[in-house]
């Protein structure tokens, strides 16, 4: 099996670009240090302000064994947290604490989440949001049969991520998660770039089942409707594409540009005579 890095940031196609613009411009930003209400826990909802990065770094030591100290996990068994929006991290931790998120390895998370206050969750989210996510390798095995024959495996995922499938009512993933998969901190949509393929695949399969115990499941319903028509092949390809998705390095092309000789300067044209 051959592999290649999946490079993000290609040209956006019409409808997807419009959807992305709408998604990004309809978010009402929350003022800095404004009190915010996190997902309801036991009893009255707790209040928290924007997270403290330094305090979050101190708390993140507990997360390091599975997720890595900087949110980049040492093995593909655990999700990547680096680069995740602060509010998304806090929201998911609250769901673990309230037992509204029970899938996958949630039972492992319960005792850790139980020990956290709402402010702890925001502080952890603030720290992980500042960390740089890594990226893995996307599967470029040629597809030899089915509707995507002739494409490379990750290209199926790239097609859905960037353009969706209007014929089946599947919007482009970038409309909510951003063209580079960096997420959207306003509505707390998660970052997807570089996420472990095994984790993304499992989560998409969970959404496709359409069942949840969450009390406020608006976002779950959005994803359930999107994932419902996806095939196993499409889910696997999306997960593979996302695993390899990463911003292009800032220094790409710099050395070549510096080494290239400057073009010869054209002689100045004589001034045109005054009319």
C-alpha positions as CSV (number, residue, x, y, z in Angstrom):
1,X,0.0,0.0,0.0
2,X,1.4,3.4,-1.0
3,X,0.8,6.5,1.1
4,X,1.3,10.2,0.5
5,X,0.6,13.2,2.6
6,X,-2.7,14.9,1.8
7,X,-2.2,18.5,1.2
8,X,-5.0,20.8,2.1
9,X,-5.9,24.3,0.9
10,X,-6.9,23.7,-2.6
11,X,-9.3,26.0,-4.5
12,X,-12.8,26.0,-3.1
13,X,-15.8,25.2,-5.3
14,X,-18.7,27.6,-5.7
15,X,-21.5,26.3,-3.5
16,X,-19.1,25.1,-0.7
17,X,-17.4,28.4,-0.6
18,X,-20.7,30.2,-0.1
19,X,-21.7,27.8,2.6
20,X,-18.4,28.3,4.4
21,X,-18.8,32.1,4.2
22,X,-22.3,32.0,5.7
23,X,-21.2,29.6,8.4
24,X,-18.3,31.9,9.4
25,X,-20.2,35.2,9.2
26,X,-23.3,34.3,11.2
27,X,-21.4,33.5,14.4
28,X,-21.8,36.1,17.2
29,X,-18.5,36.4,19.0
30,X,-18.6,36.2,22.8
31,X,-16.9,39.1,24.6
32,X,-13.6,38.3,26.3
33,X,-14.0,37.4,29.9
34,X,-17.8,37.3,29.6
35,X,-19.5,34.7,31.9
36,X,-20.6,31.7,29.8
37,X,-22.8,28.7,30.6
38,X,-21.3,25.3,29.9
39,X,-23.3,22.1,29.3
40,X,-25.5,21.5,32.4
41,X,-23.9,19.2,35.0
42,X,-25.5,17.7,38.1
43,X,-27.6,20.4,39.7
44,X,-27.5,24.0,38.7
45,X,-25.3,24.8,35.6
46,X,-21.9,26.1,36.5
47,X,-20.5,29.4,35.3
48,X,-17.0,29.9,33.9
49,X,-15.1,32.6,32.1
50,X,-12.6,32.2,29.2
51,X,-9.9,29.7,30.1
52,X,-6.5,30.4,31.5
53,X,-3.8,28.8,29.3
54,X,-1.1,28.6,32.0
55,X,-3.5,26.9,34.4
56,X,-4.7,24.6,31.7
57,X,-1.2,23.5,31.0
58,X,-0.8,22.5,34.7
59,X,-4.0,20.5,34.5
60,X,-3.0,18.9,31.2
61,X,-0.4,16.7,32.9
62,X,-3.3,14.4,33.8
63,X,-4.2,14.0,30.2
64,X,-0.7,13.4,28.9
65,X,-0.6,9.6,29.1
66,X,-3.3,9.2,26.5
67,X,-3.5,12.5,24.6
68,X,0.1,13.7,24.9
69,X,1.2,16.7,27.0
70,X,0.6,19.0,24.0
71,X,-2.6,17.3,22.9
72,X,-0.9,15.1,20.2
73,X,-1.4,11.5,21.3
74,X,1.5,9.0,21.3
75,X,-0.7,6.3,19.7
76,X,-3.6,6.3,17.3
77,X,-5.9,4.9,19.9
78,X,-6.7,8.3,21.3
79,X,-8.0,11.5,19.7
80,X,-5.9,14.5,19.0
81,X,-6.8,17.5,21.2
82,X,-4.1,20.0,20.0
83,X,-5.7,22.9,18.1
84,X,-9.3,22.1,19.3
85,X,-11.5,25.1,20.0
86,X,-11.6,25.9,23.8
87,X,-15.3,25.7,24.0
88,X,-15.5,22.4,22.2
89,X,-13.1,20.8,24.7
90,X,-15.0,22.2,27.7
91,X,-18.3,21.1,26.2
92,X,-17.1,17.5,25.6
93,X,-15.6,17.3,29.1
94,X,-19.0,18.4,30.5
95,X,-20.7,15.7,28.6
96,X,-18.4,13.1,30.0
97,X,-19.1,14.4,33.5
98,X,-22.8,14.4,33.1
99,X,-22.6,10.9,31.5
100,X,-24.3,12.2,28.4
101,X,-21.4,11.0,26.3
102,X,-21.0,7.3,26.7
103,X,-19.6,5.9,23.5
104,X,-16.2,4.6,22.7
105,X,-13.8,4.9,25.6
106,X,-16.0,7.3,27.6
107,X,-15.8,5.1,30.7
108,X,-12.1,5.9,30.8
109,X,-12.8,9.6,30.8
110,X,-15.5,9.6,33.5
111,X,-13.2,9.7,36.6
112,X,-11.0,12.4,35.0
113,X,-14.0,14.6,34.1
114,X,-15.7,14.1,37.5
115,X,-12.7,15.8,39.1
116,X,-13.0,18.9,37.0
117,X,-15.0,22.1,37.6
118,X,-16.5,24.1,34.7
119,X,-13.6,26.5,34.9
120,X,-11.0,23.6,34.8
121,X,-12.6,22.5,31.6
122,X,-12.3,25.9,30.1
123,X,-8.7,26.2,31.2
124,X,-7.9,22.9,29.6
125,X,-9.6,23.9,26.5
126,X,-7.7,27.2,26.3
127,X,-4.4,25.3,26.7
128,X,-5.1,22.7,24.0
129,X,-6.4,25.3,21.6
130,X,-3.0,27.0,21.7
131,X,-1.1,23.8,20.8
132,X,-0.1,23.0,17.3
133,X,-1.7,19.8,15.9
134,X,0.4,17.3,14.1
135,X,-0.8,15.3,11.1
136,X,-0.6,11.7,10.0
137,X,-0.6,10.0,6.6
138,X,-3.5,9.7,4.2
139,X,-4.1,6.5,2.3
140,X,-3.5,7.0,-1.4
141,X,-4.3,3.4,-2.5
142,X,-6.0,3.4,-5.9
143,X,-9.8,2.5,-5.8
144,X,-10.4,-0.2,-8.4
145,X,-14.2,-0.7,-8.2
146,X,-17.4,1.0,-7.3
147,X,-18.6,4.6,-7.9
148,X,-15.2,6.0,-7.0
149,X,-13.1,3.7,-9.3
150,X,-10.0,5.5,-10.6
151,X,-9.7,7.8,-7.6
152,X,-7.2,7.4,-4.8
153,X,-8.8,6.5,-1.5
154,X,-8.2,9.7,0.4
155,X,-9.5,11.7,-2.6
156,X,-13.0,10.3,-1.9
157,X,-12.8,12.0,1.5
158,X,-11.3,15.2,0.0
159,X,-14.2,15.4,-2.5
160,X,-16.8,15.2,0.3
161,X,-14.8,17.5,2.6
162,X,-14.5,20.3,0.0
163,X,-17.6,19.8,-2.1
164,X,-20.1,17.5,-0.3
165,X,-22.7,15.7,-2.4
166,X,-25.7,17.9,-3.3
167,X,-27.5,15.0,-4.8
168,X,-27.7,13.3,-1.4
169,X,-28.0,16.4,0.7
170,X,-24.5,16.1,2.1
171,X,-22.9,19.6,2.6
172,X,-19.2,20.2,2.4
173,X,-17.5,19.6,5.7
174,X,-15.5,22.8,5.3
175,X,-18.7,24.8,5.7
176,X,-18.7,24.3,9.4
177,X,-15.1,23.0,10.1
178,X,-13.2,25.5,8.0
179,X,-11.4,25.1,4.7
180,X,-8.2,23.9,6.5
181,X,-10.2,21.8,9.1
182,X,-9.3,24.1,11.9
183,X,-12.8,24.2,13.4
184,X,-15.0,27.1,14.4
185,X,-14.7,28.4,17.9
186,X,-18.0,30.4,17.8
187,X,-20.5,27.5,17.6
188,X,-17.8,25.2,19.1
189,X,-17.4,23.0,16.0
190,X,-14.3,20.8,16.4
191,X,-11.0,21.0,14.5
192,X,-10.6,18.0,12.2
193,X,-7.2,18.6,10.6
194,X,-4.7,15.8,11.6
195,X,-7.3,13.9,13.7
196,X,-6.5,10.2,14.1
197,X,-8.3,8.2,11.4
198,X,-9.5,5.5,13.8
199,X,-11.2,8.1,16.0
200,X,-12.8,10.1,13.1
201,X,-14.1,6.8,11.6
202,X,-15.7,5.7,14.9
203,X,-17.3,9.1,15.6
204,X,-18.8,9.2,12.1
205,X,-20.2,5.7,12.5
206,X,-21.7,6.8,15.8
207,X,-23.3,9.8,14.2
208,X,-24.6,7.6,11.4
209,X,-26.5,5.4,13.9
210,X,-28.5,8.5,14.9
211,X,-28.8,7.7,18.6
212,X,-27.6,9.6,21.6
213,X,-28.3,10.1,25.3
214,X,-27.4,13.8,25.3
215,X,-30.1,16.1,26.5
216,X,-29.1,19.0,24.3
217,X,-28.4,17.1,21.0
218,X,-28.8,19.8,18.4
219,X,-25.3,19.4,17.1
220,X,-25.6,15.7,17.2
221,X,-28.7,15.9,15.0
222,X,-26.8,18.0,12.5
223,X,-24.0,15.4,12.2
224,X,-26.4,12.5,12.3
225,X,-28.3,13.9,9.2
226,X,-25.0,14.4,7.4
227,X,-23.5,11.0,8.3
228,X,-26.7,9.0,7.6
229,X,-26.2,8.6,3.8
230,X,-22.4,8.0,4.0
231,X,-21.1,4.6,3.0
232,X,-18.5,2.7,4.9
233,X,-16.0,3.5,2.1
234,X,-16.8,7.2,2.3
235,X,-16.5,7.3,6.1
236,X,-13.1,5.5,5.9
237,X,-11.9,7.9,3.2
238,X,-13.0,11.0,5.1
239,X,-11.2,9.7,8.2
240,X,-8.0,9.1,6.1
241,X,-8.1,12.4,4.4
242,X,-8.6,14.3,7.7
243,X,-5.7,12.4,9.3
244,X,-3.4,13.8,6.6
245,X,-4.9,17.3,6.4
246,X,-2.5,20.0,7.6
247,X,-1.6,23.5,6.7
248,X,1.2,23.9,4.1
249,X,4.5,24.7,5.7
250,X,5.3,28.4,5.7
251,X,8.7,27.8,4.1
252,X,7.5,25.8,1.1
253,X,8.9,27.5,-2.0
254,X,10.9,30.1,-0.1
255,X,14.3,28.5,-0.8
256,X,13.4,28.1,-4.5
257,X,12.3,31.7,-4.7
258,X,15.4,33.0,-3.0
259,X,17.6,30.9,-5.3
260,X,15.9,31.9,-8.5
261,X,17.7,34.7,-10.4
262,X,15.9,38.0,-10.6
263,X,14.3,38.6,-14.0
264,X,16.2,41.1,-16.2
265,X,14.8,44.5,-15.8
266,X,13.2,45.8,-19.0
267,X,14.5,49.1,-20.3
268,X,12.3,52.0,-19.5
269,X,10.0,53.0,-22.3
270,X,10.4,56.6,-23.6
271,X,7.8,58.9,-22.3
272,X,4.9,59.3,-24.6
273,X,4.6,62.7,-26.3
274,X,2.1,65.1,-24.8
275,X,-1.1,65.2,-26.8
